[in-house]
């Protein structure tokens, strides 16, 4: 495929898609998505895949809840190995195809360089790939599994209101369907807080060292940041729910992290077919730091709070104006 049919490249070779990032239909904007497209974006394709993973997880991986009434090595190890292997394959397949084999070369790649071409002292062994792999797989994955273990143990021992799924079908289905919107709303405010300078310098800078993200960057975080991302799953212990909902929320956070870090606007499926990666919004956050605190733009919090970048030259201009106002305000404060 010719990516220039869908966008442009600058002198450095960085790709910019032609179309602006769409906003939800309940926001006043020339780039609004239709209601049908917005509802479809909540489900297809990525969320549908993650729901499928969670259904498989529930019926094949999750141990018997009688077993999980006590903390025992066997069932905990089972959950850890399953999650580790699944996420290794999930991120690894994209990493291998796009960044090792380079099946698309640099077509549709936002940043023309590959991380392996940019060694840096910011990373362990000066390698973003090694650093991101180790942090994702040996820091964030164990935290995710630890939370899953505690939640399953709590449900098994009656420390949560486990409702009958057959009597709460609509309620439970709506929660699953809107998990992405709920996560993005929480993540916006948590993520914004992470950019508070003391917290950023101590914690969030580890993730932002990867200005040019790749799939292994997905969960390359400080342990505190990973814990904050997975923490909302504990809310299911406080409301009528089932352990499936909490498990699916953890899966959603873990598996959907990939979407914002693929680094390519489209993933080619052949010579004439490709699917949208839906990760421009978060790529721009890695590039510019102070825009698009939401993950994928399903919710318009950035638009409402003035941090939205739609991926266009106009978005660059508005970002520049915001930055200029911020500098003028800081300078005014120093002069008083």
Order of alpha helices (4+ residues) and beta strands (2+ residues): beta-beta-alpha-alpha-alpha-alpha-alpha-alpha-alpha-alpha-alpha-alpha-beta-beta-alpha-alpha-alpha
